[in-house]
Amino acid sequence: MNVNYNQVRVYRPFIGPFDPCPPMMYRSYVVPPNQYITFQPMNWPQFSLQEALTRGTLWPHLFSPYNPNRSEQEGGA
């Protein structure tokens, strides 16, 4: 099974003429990998135990990295 897709979706929100907030040109969201997989095939490759505990899943196809895109000014770490 070749799971080769982009998990990040980008869209351009509607900006009304009387919108009081400064416009954000593009917004993005992440679609979790389990939305693409309808069933779990047999004999899927697995991470080692230590790597599975680090990544939060046993199967590489269900791994979704978390990359916060907030700056320190916005309250991110």
Secondary structure, DSSP 8 states (H G I E B T S, - for coil): -------EEEE-----TT--S---S-EEEE--GGGT-SS--TT-----HHHHHHHT-S-GGG---------GGGT--
